[in-house]
Amino acid sequence: MDKRILIPSDFSKNALNAIRYALHLYKEVKCEFYFLNVFRLFSYTTDNLFIPEPGSSEYEAAKKNSEEEFIKLLDILELHHDNAKHSYYTISTYNFLSEAIKQTIAEKDIDLVVMGTQGTTGAKGVIFGTNTVQAMEKIRECPVLAIPEDVRFTSLNEIVFPTDYTSAYKRKELKYLIEISKLHSVDIKILYVANNTDLNEKQRNNQELLEAILSETSYSFHTLSKKNVADGITTFIESRNSDMIAFINRKHFFFNSVFSKPLVKEIGYKATVPILALH
């Protein structure tokens, strides 16, 4: 089996869109797709000491509803996305979403998590919901690909990869970026955004290392003089109609250290292209 992909779903249109994007992205790859639904028990609140257990009428009713929704989802996929290379599995669980995701990653040896950005409770004007941003920020066991609600999969032309060249990259960190680039013959646009765009010796060495790692792909270097990195990246993407942004979400990396809040949050709440958070 080439790849195991986890896709949380609340059965919203946004979640279905994320599923469809992932199915197209890995159309030519043999994959196991695990669809995860974390169901809710509406009578239970954090003020209650009683937590419904498996076997209770309310728990079983909520689980049954989740499983019935999965039957509808699989019918849709069978009708519109029949692919002999893909196999589908469903998981219905009562848990916190982040814990359910991490547990499934561990139990199923997941390679990639794909998430929609909103769900049924999405606030107007907010493109990436809290759950998605938290997943990109906190899940470090595997990459997270977040798909905005209005983005449909089309042929990919370029992926923007922002960097400040201050950290040395490892080949394994860029594995999925390279994989997508080669799978769809996509150009990687390496973007450096800074007030002072001159590179020091350490940055030049790291740039050369990045060149070596990406040698099997099509890539080019770009520099943008701008004070705010998040705005610079957004401007670059919008001006070129780029198809995806990928970055390595390291602790203490420039996404975290330069700003009062991580760049994943700054971009995450505004982005209109898929974001691939690598770890």
DRENPA-3360 file (N, C-alpha, C; in nm, 2 decimals, always signed):
BEGIN
1 = MDKRILIP = +0.08/-0.12/+0.00/+0.00/+0.00/+0.00/+0.09/+0.12/+0.00 ~ +0.07/+0.21/-0.10/+0.15/+0.33/-0.11/+0.13/+0.44/-0.01 ~ +0.00/+0.46/+0.03/-0.03/+0.58/+0.12/-0.15/+0.55/+0.20 ~ -0.15/+0.60/+0.32/-0.27/+0.60/+0.41/-0.30/+0.74/+0.44 ~ -0.43/+0.78/+0.41/-0.47/+0.92/+0.42/-0.59/+0.93/+0.52 ~ -0.58/+1.02/+0.62/-0.69/+1.04/+0.71/-0.76/+1.17/+0.68 ~ -0.90/+1.16/+0.67/-0.98/+1.28/+0.64/-1.09/+1.29/+0.74 ~ -1.08/+1.38/+0.84/-1.19/+1.40/+0.93/-1.31/+1.46/+0.85;
9 = SDFSKNAL = -1.43/+1.42/+0.89/-1.55/+1.47/+0.82/-1.67/+1.49/+0.92 ~ -1.74/+1.60/+0.90/-1.86/+1.62/+0.98/-1.98/+1.61/+0.88 ~ -1.95/+1.56/+0.76/-2.06/+1.54/+0.66/-2.11/+1.67/+0.60 ~ -2.03/+1.77/+0.61/-2.07/+1.90/+0.55/-2.02/+1.90/+0.41 ~ -2.07/+2.00/+0.33/-2.02/+2.02/+0.20/-1.87/+2.05/+0.19 ~ -1.82/+2.12/+0.29/-1.68/+2.16/+0.30/-1.60/+2.03/+0.32 ~ -1.64/+1.94/+0.41/-1.57/+1.82/+0.43/-1.57/+1.73/+0.30 ~ -1.68/+1.72/+0.24/-1.69/+1.65/+0.11/-1.60/+1.70/+0.01;
17 = NAIRYALH = -1.58/+1.84/+0.00/-1.49/+1.90/-0.09/-1.35/+1.86/-0.06 ~ -1.31/+1.85/+0.06/-1.18/+1.81/+0.10/-1.15/+1.67/+0.06 ~ -1.25/+1.58/+0.08/-1.24/+1.44/+0.03/-1.22/+1.44/-0.12 ~ -1.30/+1.51/-0.19/-1.28/+1.50/-0.34/-1.15/+1.56/-0.38 ~ -1.10/+1.66/-0.32/-0.97/+1.71/-0.35/-0.86/+1.61/-0.33 ~ -0.87/+1.54/-0.22/-0.76/+1.44/-0.19/-0.77/+1.32/-0.29 ~ -0.89/+1.28/-0.32/-0.91/+1.17/-0.42/-0.85/+1.21/-0.55 ~ -0.87/+1.33/-0.60/-0.81/+1.38/-0.72/-0.66/+1.39/-0.71;
25 = LYKEVKCE = -0.61/+1.45/-0.60/-0.47/+1.47/-0.58/-0.39/+1.34/-0.59 ~ -0.45/+1.23/-0.53/-0.38/+1.10/-0.53/-0.45/+1.00/-0.62 ~ -0.51/+1.05/-0.73/-0.58/+0.97/-0.82/-0.50/+0.85/-0.88 ~ -0.37/+0.87/-0.90/-0.29/+0.77/-0.96/-0.21/+0.69/-0.86 ~ -0.24/+0.71/-0.73/-0.16/+0.65/-0.63/-0.25/+0.55/-0.55 ~ -0.20/+0.43/-0.52/-0.27/+0.33/-0.45/-0.28/+0.38/-0.30 ~ -0.41/+0.40/-0.25/-0.43/+0.46/-0.12/-0.53/+0.39/-0.04 ~ -0.52/+0.40/+0.09/-0.62/+0.37/+0.18/-0.67/+0.50/+0.24;
33 = FYFLNVFR = -0.80/+0.53/+0.23/-0.85/+0.65/+0.28/-0.93/+0.62/+0.41 ~ -0.90/+0.68/+0.52/-0.97/+0.66/+0.65/-1.05/+0.79/+0.67 ~ -1.19/+0.78/+0.68/-1.28/+0.89/+0.70/-1.32/+0.88/+0.85 ~ -1.29/+0.99/+0.92/-1.31/+1.00/+1.07/-1.42/+1.09/+1.10 ~ -1.52/+1.05/+1.17/-1.63/+1.13/+1.22/-1.63/+1.13/+1.38 ~ -1.61/+1.24/+1.44/-1.63/+1.25/+1.58/-1.77/+1.30/+1.61 ~ -1.85/+1.21/+1.66/-1.99/+1.25/+1.68/-2.01/+1.31/+1.82 ~ -2.12/+1.38/+1.83/-2.15/+1.46/+1.95/-2.27/+1.41/+2.02;
41 = LFSYTTDN = -2.27/+1.42/+2.15/-2.39/+1.39/+2.23/-2.44/+1.52/+2.29 ~ -2.55/+1.57/+2.24/-2.59/+1.71/+2.26/-2.64/+1.73/+2.41 ~ -2.68/+1.63/+2.48/-2.73/+1.65/+2.61/-2.61/+1.66/+2.71 ~ -2.49/+1.62/+2.66/-2.37/+1.62/+2.75/-2.30/+1.75/+2.74 ~ -2.27/+1.82/+2.85/-2.18/+1.94/+2.85/-2.07/+1.92/+2.95 ~ -1.98/+2.01/+2.94/-1.86/+2.00/+3.04/-1.90/+2.02/+3.18 ~ -2.02/+2.08/+3.20/-2.07/+2.10/+3.34/-2.12/+1.97/+3.40 ~ -2.15/+1.87/+3.31/-2.20/+1.74/+3.36/-2.09/+1.65/+3.41;
49 = LFIPEPGS = -2.11/+1.58/+3.52/-2.01/+1.48/+3.56/-2.03/+1.35/+3.49 ~ -2.15/+1.33/+3.44/-2.18/+1.21/+3.37/-2.14/+1.21/+3.22 ~ -2.06/+1.12/+3.18/-2.02/+1.11/+3.04/-2.08/+0.98/+2.98 ~ -2.16/+1.00/+2.88/-2.23/+0.88/+2.82/-2.13/+0.77/+2.78 ~ -2.16/+0.65/+2.81/-2.07/+0.54/+2.78/-2.13/+0.46/+2.66 ~ -2.04/+0.39/+2.59/-2.09/+0.29/+2.49/-2.19/+0.20/+2.55 ~ -2.30/+0.18/+2.48/-2.41/+0.10/+2.53/-2.52/+0.18/+2.57 ~ -2.50/+0.30/+2.61/-2.62/+0.38/+2.65/-2.70/+0.42/+2.53;
57 = SEYEAAKK = -2.83/+0.45/+2.55/-2.91/+0.47/+2.43/-2.87/+0.59/+2.35 ~ -2.83/+0.70/+2.42/-2.79/+0.82/+2.35/-2.66/+0.80/+2.28 ~ -2.57/+0.74/+2.34/-2.44/+0.71/+2.27/-2.46/+0.62/+2.14 ~ -2.53/+0.52/+2.16/-2.56/+0.43/+2.04/-2.64/+0.49/+1.93 ~ -2.73/+0.58/+1.97/-2.81/+0.65/+1.87/-2.72/+0.75/+1.79 ~ -2.63/+0.82/+1.86/-2.54/+0.91/+1.79/-2.44/+0.84/+1.70 ~ -2.39/+0.72/+1.75/-2.30/+0.64/+1.67/-2.37/+0.59/+1.55 ~ -2.49/+0.54/+1.56/-2.57/+0.49/+1.45/-2.59/+0.60/+1.35;
65 = NSEEEFIK = -2.62/+0.72/+1.39/-2.64/+0.83/+1.30/-2.51/+0.86/+1.22 ~ -2.40/+0.85/+1.29/-2.27/+0.87/+1.22/-2.25/+0.77/+1.12 ~ -2.27/+0.64/+1.15/-2.25/+0.53/+1.06/-2.35/+0.54/+0.94 ~ -2.47/+0.59/+0.96/-2.56/+0.60/+0.85/-2.52/+0.71/+0.75 ~ -2.46/+0.82/+0.81/-2.41/+0.93/+0.72/-2.29/+0.88/+0.64 ~ -2.21/+0.79/+0.70/-2.10/+0.73/+0.63/-2.15/+0.64/+0.51 ~ -2.26/+0.57/+0.53/-2.31/+0.49/+0.42/-2.35/+0.58/+0.30 ~ -2.41/+0.70/+0.33/-2.44/+0.79/+0.23/-2.32/+0.85/+0.16;
73 = LLDILELH = -2.22/+0.88/+0.24/-2.09/+0.93/+0.18/-2.03/+0.83/+0.09 ~ -2.02/+0.70/+0.13/-1.96/+0.60/+0.05/-2.04/+0.58/-0.08 ~ -2.17/+0.59/-0.07/-2.25/+0.58/-0.19/-2.21/+0.69/-0.29 ~ -2.19/+0.81/-0.24/-2.16/+0.92/-0.33/-2.02/+0.89/-0.39 ~ -1.93/+0.85/-0.31/-1.79/+0.82/-0.36/-1.79/+0.71/-0.47 ~ -1.87/+0.61/-0.44/-1.88/+0.49/-0.53/-1.94/+0.54/-0.67 ~ -2.03/+0.63/-0.66/-2.10/+0.68/-0.78/-2.01/+0.77/-0.86 ~ -1.94/+0.86/-0.79/-1.86/+0.97/-0.86/-1.71/+0.95/-0.86;
81 = HDNAKHSY = -1.66/+0.86/-0.77/-1.51/+0.85/-0.76/-1.47/+0.71/-0.75 ~ -1.52/+0.63/-0.84/-1.48/+0.49/-0.85/-1.34/+0.47/-0.90 ~ -1.25/+0.43/-0.81/-1.11/+0.41/-0.85/-1.06/+0.29/-0.79 ~ -1.01/+0.20/-0.87/-0.96/+0.07/-0.82/-0.84/+0.08/-0.73 ~ -0.77/+0.19/-0.74/-0.65/+0.21/-0.66/-0.69/+0.26/-0.52 ~ -0.81/+0.30/-0.50/-0.85/+0.35/-0.37/-0.94/+0.26/-0.29 ~ -0.91/+0.25/-0.16/-1.00/+0.18/-0.07/-1.04/+0.27/+0.04 ~ -1.17/+0.25/+0.09/-1.22/+0.34/+0.19/-1.26/+0.27/+0.32;
89 = YTISTYNF = -1.23/+0.34/+0.43/-1.26/+0.29/+0.56/-1.32/+0.40/+0.65 ~ -1.42/+0.37/+0.73/-1.48/+0.47/+0.81/-1.46/+0.44/+0.96 ~ -1.45/+0.55/+1.04/-1.43/+0.55/+1.18/-1.53/+0.65/+1.25 ~ -1.62/+0.60/+1.33/-1.71/+0.68/+1.41/-1.67/+0.67/+1.55 ~ -1.64/+0.79/+1.62/-1.59/+0.78/+1.75/-1.64/+0.90/+1.83 ~ -1.65/+0.89/+1.96/-1.68/+1.00/+2.05/-1.56/+1.04/+2.13 ~ -1.51/+1.16/+2.09/-1.38/+1.20/+2.15/-1.36/+1.35/+2.11 ~ -1.25/+1.41/+2.16/-1.21/+1.54/+2.11/-1.15/+1.52/+1.98;
97 = LSEAIKQT = -1.17/+1.61/+1.89/-1.12/+1.59/+1.75/-0.97/+1.57/+1.74 ~ -0.90/+1.66/+1.81/-0.75/+1.65/+1.80/-0.70/+1.51/+1.86 ~ -0.76/+1.46/+1.96/-0.72/+1.34/+2.02/-0.76/+1.22/+1.93 ~ -0.88/+1.23/+1.86/-0.92/+1.13/+1.77/-0.83/+1.12/+1.65 ~ -0.78/+1.24/+1.60/-0.69/+1.24/+1.49/-0.56/+1.18/+1.53 ~ -0.50/+1.22/+1.64/-0.37/+1.16/+1.68/-0.38/+1.01/+1.71 ~ -0.49/+0.97/+1.77/-0.51/+0.82/+1.79/-0.52/+0.75/+1.66 ~ -0.59/+0.80/+1.56/-0.60/+0.73/+1.44/-0.47/+0.73/+1.36;
105 = IAEKDIDL = -0.39/+0.84/+1.37/-0.26/+0.85/+1.30/-0.17/+0.73/+1.36 ~ -0.18/+0.71/+1.49/-0.09/+0.61/+1.55/-0.14/+0.47/+1.52 ~ -0.27/+0.45/+1.53/-0.32/+0.31/+1.51/-0.32/+0.27/+1.36 ~ -0.34/+0.36/+1.27/-0.35/+0.32/+1.13/-0.22/+0.36/+1.05 ~ -0.12/+0.41/+1.12/+0.01/+0.45/+1.05/-0.02/+0.55/+0.94 ~ -0.09/+0.65/+0.97/-0.13/+0.75/+0.87/-0.01/+0.83/+0.81 ~ -0.01/+0.85/+0.68/+0.09/+0.93/+0.62/+0.06/+1.08/+0.60 ~ -0.07/+1.11/+0.59/-0.12/+1.25/+0.56/-0.26/+1.27/+0.61;
113 = VVMGTQGT = -0.28/+1.39/+0.67/-0.42/+1.43/+0.72/-0.46/+1.53/+0.62 ~ -0.58/+1.52/+0.57/-0.65/+1.62/+0.48/-0.77/+1.67/+0.55 ~ -0.79/+1.80/+0.56/-0.90/+1.86/+0.63/-0.96/+1.97/+0.55 ~ -1.10/+1.98/+0.56/-1.17/+2.10/+0.51/-1.14/+2.21/+0.61 ~ -1.19/+2.33/+0.57/-1.15/+2.44/+0.66/-1.26/+2.49/+0.74 ~ -1.38/+2.45/+0.72/-1.49/+2.51/+0.79/-1.58/+2.41/+0.87 ~ -1.66/+2.34/+0.79/-1.76/+2.25/+0.86/-1.89/+2.33/+0.88 ~ -1.98/+2.26/+0.95/-2.12/+2.32/+0.96/-2.13/+2.44/+1.05;
121 = TGAKGVIF = -2.02/+2.47/+1.13/-2.03/+2.58/+1.22/-1.93/+2.69/+1.18 ~ -1.89/+2.70/+1.05/-1.80/+2.80/+1.01/-1.85/+2.94/+1.02 ~ -1.77/+3.03/+1.07/-1.81/+3.17/+1.09/-1.79/+3.24/+0.95 ~ -1.88/+3.32/+0.92/-1.87/+3.40/+0.79/-1.75/+3.49/+0.80 ~ -1.67/+3.49/+0.69/-1.55/+3.57/+0.68/-1.43/+3.51/+0.73 ~ -1.44/+3.39/+0.80/-1.32/+3.32/+0.85/-1.30/+3.20/+0.75 ~ -1.19/+3.20/+0.68/-1.17/+3.10/+0.58/-1.12/+2.97/+0.64 ~ -1.03/+2.97/+0.73/-0.98/+2.85/+0.80/-1.03/+2.85/+0.94;
129 = GTNTVQAM = -1.11/+2.75/+0.98/-1.16/+2.73/+1.11/-1.06/+2.70/+1.21 ~ -1.10/+2.71/+1.34/-1.00/+2.69/+1.45/-0.95/+2.55/+1.45 ~ -1.04/+2.45/+1.43/-0.99/+2.31/+1.43/-0.88/+2.28/+1.33 ~ -0.90/+2.34/+1.21/-0.80/+2.32/+1.10/-0.67/+2.38/+1.14 ~ -0.67/+2.51/+1.18/-0.55/+2.58/+1.22/-0.48/+2.51/+1.33 ~ -0.55/+2.46/+1.43/-0.49/+2.39/+1.54/-0.43/+2.26/+1.49 ~ -0.49/+2.19/+1.40/-0.44/+2.07/+1.35/-0.30/+2.10/+1.27 ~ -0.30/+2.20/+1.19/-0.18/+2.24/+1.12/-0.07/+2.27/+1.22;
137 = EKIRECPV = -0.11/+2.34/+1.33/-0.01/+2.39/+1.43/+0.04/+2.28/+1.52 ~ -0.05/+2.18/+1.56/-0.01/+2.09/+1.67/+0.02/+1.95/+1.62 ~ -0.04/+1.90/+1.51/-0.02/+1.76/+1.47/+0.12/+1.76/+1.40 ~ +0.21/+1.69/+1.47/+0.35/+1.68/+1.42/+0.39/+1.54/+1.37 ~ +0.29/+1.44/+1.39/+0.32/+1.31/+1.35/+0.33/+1.29/+1.20 ~ +0.26/+1.37/+1.13/+0.25/+1.36/+0.98/+0.21/+1.50/+0.92 ~ +0.22/+1.52/+0.79/+0.18/+1.65/+0.73/+0.03/+1.66/+0.74 ~ -0.02/+1.79/+0.73/-0.16/+1.82/+0.73/-0.18/+1.91/+0.61;
145 = LAIPEDVR = -0.28/+1.87/+0.52/-0.32/+1.95/+0.41/-0.46/+2.00/+0.43 ~ -0.47/+2.14/+0.43/-0.60/+2.20/+0.46/-0.65/+2.26/+0.33 ~ -0.78/+2.23/+0.30/-0.84/+2.27/+0.17/-0.95/+2.37/+0.20 ~ -0.94/+2.50/+0.15/-1.04/+2.60/+0.16/-1.17/+2.55/+0.10 ~ -1.28/+2.60/+0.15/-1.41/+2.56/+0.12/-1.44/+2.57/-0.03 ~ -1.40/+2.68/-0.10/-1.43/+2.71/-0.23/-1.33/+2.66/-0.34 ~ -1.23/+2.59/-0.29/-1.12/+2.54/-0.38/-1.16/+2.40/-0.44 ~ -1.17/+2.39/-0.57/-1.19/+2.27/-0.64/-1.05/+2.22/-0.70;
153 = FTSLNEIV = -1.03/+2.09/-0.71/-0.91/+2.04/-0.76/-0.91/+2.07/-0.91 ~ -0.80/+2.13/-0.96/-0.77/+2.14/-1.10/-0.63/+2.10/-1.12 ~ -0.58/+2.10/-1.24/-0.44/+2.07/-1.26/-0.35/+2.17/-1.19 ~ -0.25/+2.12/-1.12/-0.16/+2.20/-1.04/-0.05/+2.26/-1.13 ~ -0.02/+2.39/-1.12/+0.09/+2.45/-1.19/+0.21/+2.49/-1.10 ~ +0.18/+2.54/-0.98/+0.29/+2.58/-0.90/+0.25/+2.57/-0.75 ~ +0.35/+2.54/-0.67/+0.34/+2.54/-0.52/+0.44/+2.64/-0.47 ~ +0.39/+2.73/-0.38/+0.48/+2.83/-0.32/+0.54/+2.77/-0.19;
161 = FPTDYTSA = +0.67/+2.78/-0.18/+0.74/+2.73/-0.06/+0.81/+2.85/+0.01 ~ +0.76/+2.91/+0.11/+0.83/+3.02/+0.17/+0.94/+2.97/+0.26 ~ +1.05/+3.05/+0.27/+1.16/+3.02/+0.35/+1.23/+3.14/+0.39 ~ +1.31/+3.14/+0.50/+1.40/+3.25/+0.54/+1.54/+3.21/+0.53 ~ +1.56/+3.08/+0.49/+1.70/+3.02/+0.47/+1.78/+3.02/+0.60 ~ +1.72/+3.04/+0.72/+1.80/+3.04/+0.84/+1.82/+2.90/+0.90 ~ +1.74/+2.80/+0.86/+1.75/+2.67/+0.91/+1.79/+2.57/+0.79 ~ +1.87/+2.47/+0.83/+1.90/+2.37/+0.73/+1.79/+2.27/+0.71;
169 = YKRKELKY = +1.76/+2.24/+0.59/+1.65/+2.14/+0.57/+1.70/+2.00/+0.56 ~ +1.61/+1.91/+0.59/+1.63/+1.77/+0.58/+1.54/+1.71/+0.47 ~ +1.60/+1.62/+0.39/+1.53/+1.56/+0.28/+1.39/+1.50/+0.32 ~ +1.39/+1.44/+0.44/+1.26/+1.37/+0.48/+1.15/+1.48/+0.51 ~ +1.19/+1.60/+0.55/+1.09/+1.70/+0.58/+1.02/+1.75/+0.46 ~ +1.09/+1.74/+0.34/+1.03/+1.79/+0.22/+0.97/+1.67/+0.13 ~ +0.96/+1.55/+0.19/+0.92/+1.43/+0.11/+0.79/+1.45/+0.04 ~ +0.69/+1.51/+0.11/+0.56/+1.51/+0.05/+0.55/+1.63/-0.05;
177 = LIEISKLH = +0.62/+1.74/-0.03/+0.63/+1.84/-0.12/+0.69/+1.79/-0.25 ~ +0.80/+1.72/-0.24/+0.86/+1.66/-0.36/+0.77/+1.56/-0.43 ~ +0.70/+1.48/-0.35/+0.61/+1.38/-0.41/+0.50/+1.44/-0.49 ~ +0.44/+1.54/-0.44/+0.33/+1.61/-0.51/+0.38/+1.68/-0.63 ~ +0.50/+1.74/-0.62/+0.56/+1.81/-0.74/+0.59/+1.71/-0.85 ~ +0.64/+1.59/-0.82/+0.67/+1.50/-0.92/+0.55/+1.43/-0.97 ~ +0.45/+1.40/-0.89/+0.33/+1.33/-0.92/+0.25/+1.41/-1.03 ~ +0.25/+1.55/-1.01/+0.17/+1.63/-1.10/+0.25/+1.73/-1.18;
185 = SVDIKILY = +0.38/+1.70/-1.19/+0.47/+1.79/-1.27/+0.45/+1.94/-1.23 ~ +0.46/+1.97/-1.10/+0.43/+2.10/-1.05/+0.56/+2.17/-1.02 ~ +0.57/+2.30/-1.06/+0.68/+2.38/-1.03/+0.68/+2.43/-0.88 ~ +0.79/+2.43/-0.81/+0.80/+2.48/-0.68/+0.86/+2.61/-0.68 ~ +0.79/+2.71/-0.63/+0.84/+2.85/-0.62/+0.89/+2.88/-0.48 ~ +1.02/+2.89/-0.46/+1.08/+2.91/-0.33/+1.08/+3.06/-0.31 ~ +1.01/+3.10/-0.20/+0.99/+3.25/-0.18/+1.05/+3.30/-0.05 ~ +1.14/+3.40/-0.07/+1.20/+3.46/+0.04/+1.14/+3.60/+0.06;
193 = VANNTDLN = +1.08/+3.63/+0.17/+1.02/+3.76/+0.20/+1.09/+3.82/+0.32 ~ +1.15/+3.94/+0.30/+1.22/+4.01/+0.40/+1.24/+4.16/+0.37 ~ +1.26/+4.24/+0.47/+1.30/+4.38/+0.45/+1.43/+4.39/+0.38 ~ +1.53/+4.32/+0.43/+1.67/+4.32/+0.37/+1.68/+4.18/+0.30 ~ +1.68/+4.19/+0.17/+1.67/+4.07/+0.09/+1.81/+4.01/+0.06 ~ +1.92/+4.07/+0.11/+2.05/+4.01/+0.09/+2.07/+3.89/+0.18 ~ +2.13/+3.79/+0.13/+2.15/+3.67/+0.21/+2.29/+3.67/+0.27 ~ +2.30/+3.62/+0.40/+2.43/+3.61/+0.45/+2.49/+3.47/+0.42;
201 = EKQRNNQE = +2.61/+3.44/+0.46/+2.67/+3.31/+0.42/+2.59/+3.19/+0.47 ~ +2.54/+3.19/+0.59/+2.46/+3.08/+0.64/+2.34/+3.06/+0.55 ~ +2.27/+3.17/+0.52/+2.15/+3.16/+0.43/+2.18/+3.10/+0.29 ~ +2.29/+3.15/+0.24/+2.33/+3.10/+0.11/+2.37/+2.95/+0.11 ~ +2.43/+2.91/+0.22/+2.46/+2.76/+0.23/+2.33/+2.68/+0.24 ~ +2.23/+2.73/+0.31/+2.11/+2.66/+0.33/+2.03/+2.67/+0.19 ~ +2.04/+2.77/+0.12/+1.98/+2.78/-0.01/+2.04/+2.67/-0.11 ~ +2.17/+2.66/-0.10/+2.24/+2.55/-0.18/+2.19/+2.41/-0.14;
209 = LLEAILSE = +2.18/+2.39/-0.01/+2.13/+2.26/+0.04/+1.99/+2.24/-0.01 ~ +1.90/+2.34/-0.01/+1.77/+2.33/-0.06/+1.77/+2.29/-0.21 ~ +1.86/+2.35/-0.28/+1.87/+2.32/-0.43/+1.90/+2.17/-0.45 ~ +1.99/+2.12/-0.36/+2.03/+1.98/-0.38/+1.92/+1.89/-0.35 ~ +1.84/+1.92/-0.24/+1.72/+1.84/-0.20/+1.62/+1.84/-0.31 ~ +1.60/+1.95/-0.38/+1.49/+1.97/-0.48/+1.54/+1.94/-0.62 ~ +1.66/+1.88/-0.63/+1.72/+1.87/-0.76/+1.64/+1.78/-0.86 ~ +1.55/+1.69/-0.81/+1.47/+1.61/-0.90/+1.34/+1.67/-0.94;
217 = TSYSFHTL = +1.32/+1.80/-0.89/+1.19/+1.87/-0.92/+1.22/+1.99/-1.01 ~ +1.12/+2.05/-1.05/+1.13/+2.18/-1.12/+1.11/+2.29/-1.01 ~ +1.20/+2.38/-1.00/+1.19/+2.48/-0.89/+1.26/+2.61/-0.94 ~ +1.22/+2.72/-0.87/+1.29/+2.85/-0.90/+1.28/+2.93/-0.77 ~ +1.38/+3.03/-0.76/+1.39/+3.11/-0.64/+1.33/+3.25/-0.67 ~ +1.26/+3.30/-0.57/+1.19/+3.43/-0.58/+1.21/+3.51/-0.45 ~ +1.23/+3.64/-0.46/+1.25/+3.73/-0.35/+1.15/+3.84/-0.35 ~ +1.10/+3.87/-0.23/+1.00/+3.98/-0.22/+1.04/+4.07/-0.10;
225 = SKKNVADG = +1.06/+4.20/-0.13/+1.09/+4.29/-0.02/+0.96/+4.34/+0.04 ~ +0.94/+4.30/+0.16/+0.82/+4.33/+0.23/+0.84/+4.31/+0.38 ~ +0.78/+4.40/+0.46/+0.80/+4.39/+0.61/+0.73/+4.27/+0.67 ~ +0.60/+4.26/+0.63/+0.52/+4.15/+0.69/+0.52/+4.03/+0.60 ~ +0.57/+3.92/+0.66/+0.59/+3.79/+0.58/+0.46/+3.74/+0.53 ~ +0.36/+3.73/+0.62/+0.23/+3.68/+0.58/+0.16/+3.75/+0.47 ~ +0.17/+3.89/+0.47/+0.11/+3.97/+0.36/+0.19/+3.95/+0.24 ~ +0.33/+3.93/+0.25/+0.41/+3.91/+0.13/+0.38/+3.78/+0.06;
233 = ITTFIESR = +0.36/+3.68/+0.14/+0.32/+3.55/+0.08/+0.19/+3.55/+0.01 ~ +0.09/+3.61/+0.08/-0.04/+3.63/+0.03/-0.04/+3.70/-0.10 ~ +0.03/+3.81/-0.11/+0.04/+3.90/-0.23/+0.10/+3.82/-0.34 ~ +0.21/+3.74/-0.31/+0.28/+3.66/-0.42/+0.18/+3.56/-0.47 ~ +0.11/+3.49/-0.39/+0.02/+3.38/-0.43/-0.10/+3.44/-0.52 ~ -0.16/+3.55/-0.47/-0.27/+3.61/-0.54/-0.23/+3.67/-0.68 ~ -0.10/+3.72/-0.68/-0.06/+3.78/-0.81/-0.03/+3.68/-0.92 ~ +0.00/+3.55/-0.87/+0.04/+3.45/-0.97/-0.07/+3.34/-0.98;
241 = NSDMIAFI = -0.18/+3.35/-0.90/-0.28/+3.24/-0.90/-0.21/+3.11/-0.87 ~ -0.13/+3.11/-0.77/-0.06/+2.98/-0.73/-0.17/+2.88/-0.68 ~ -0.13/+2.75/-0.68/-0.23/+2.65/-0.65/-0.22/+2.59/-0.51 ~ -0.11/+2.62/-0.44/-0.09/+2.56/-0.31/+0.03/+2.63/-0.24 ~ +0.03/+2.63/-0.11/+0.14/+2.68/-0.03/+0.19/+2.57/+0.06 ~ +0.32/+2.55/+0.07/+0.37/+2.45/+0.16/+0.48/+2.51/+0.25 ~ +0.48/+2.47/+0.37/+0.59/+2.52/+0.46/+0.61/+2.42/+0.57 ~ +0.73/+2.43/+0.62/+0.77/+2.34/+0.74/+0.73/+2.41/+0.86;
249 = NRKHFFFN = +0.65/+2.35/+0.94/+0.60/+2.41/+1.07/+0.68/+2.36/+1.18 ~ +0.80/+2.43/+1.20/+0.89/+2.39/+1.30/+0.86/+2.48/+1.42 ~ +0.89/+2.43/+1.54/+0.89/+2.51/+1.66/+1.01/+2.60/+1.65 ~ +0.99/+2.73/+1.69/+1.10/+2.83/+1.69/+1.15/+2.86/+1.55 ~ +1.07/+2.81/+1.45/+1.11/+2.85/+1.32/+1.06/+3.00/+1.29 ~ +1.10/+3.06/+1.18/+1.06/+3.20/+1.17/+0.91/+3.22/+1.16 ~ +0.83/+3.12/+1.14/+0.69/+3.13/+1.14/+0.64/+3.17/+1.28 ~ +0.71/+3.12/+1.38/+0.67/+3.14/+1.52/+0.75/+3.26/+1.58;
257 = SVFSKPLV = +0.88/+3.27/+1.55/+0.96/+3.36/+1.63/+0.95/+3.50/+1.60 ~ +0.93/+3.54/+1.47/+0.93/+3.68/+1.44/+0.80/+3.75/+1.48 ~ +0.69/+3.68/+1.49/+0.56/+3.74/+1.51/+0.51/+3.70/+1.65 ~ +0.41/+3.78/+1.69/+0.34/+3.75/+1.82/+0.26/+3.62/+1.81 ~ +0.22/+3.59/+1.68/+0.14/+3.46/+1.66/+0.20/+3.39/+1.54 ~ +0.19/+3.26/+1.54/+0.25/+3.18/+1.43/+0.20/+3.22/+1.30 ~ +0.28/+3.21/+1.20/+0.24/+3.24/+1.06/+0.13/+3.15/+1.01 ~ +0.13/+3.03/+1.06/+0.02/+2.94/+1.02/-0.11/+2.99/+1.05;
265 = KEIGYKAT = -0.12/+3.07/+1.16/-0.25/+3.14/+1.20/-0.28/+3.26/+1.11 ~ -0.17/+3.34/+1.08/-0.19/+3.45/+1.00/-0.23/+3.42/+0.86 ~ -0.16/+3.32/+0.80/-0.20/+3.28/+0.67/-0.33/+3.19/+0.67 ~ -0.34/+3.11/+0.77/-0.44/+3.01/+0.78/-0.58/+3.07/+0.78 ~ -0.60/+3.18/+0.84/-0.73/+3.25/+0.85/-0.76/+3.33/+0.73 ~ -0.66/+3.35/+0.64/-0.69/+3.43/+0.52/-0.67/+3.35/+0.39 ~ -0.60/+3.24/+0.39/-0.56/+3.18/+0.27/-0.68/+3.13/+0.18 ~ -0.66/+3.14/+0.05/-0.76/+3.09/-0.04/-0.71/+2.98/-0.13;
273 = VPILALH = -0.59/+2.93/-0.09/-0.54/+2.81/-0.16/-0.51/+2.70/-0.06 ~ -0.50/+2.58/-0.09/-0.46/+2.47/+0.00/-0.33/+2.50/+0.07 ~ -0.32/+2.47/+0.20/-0.19/+2.48/+0.27/-0.15/+2.34/+0.31 ~ -0.02/+2.31/+0.28/+0.04/+2.19/+0.32/+0.14/+2.22/+0.43 ~ +0.11/+2.18/+0.55/+0.19/+2.20/+0.67/+0.28/+2.07/+0.69 ~ +0.41/+2.09/+0.67/+0.50/+1.98/+0.68/+0.57/+1.98/+0.82 ~ +0.61/+1.86/+0.87/+0.67/+1.86/+1.00/+0.80/+1.77/+0.99;
% end
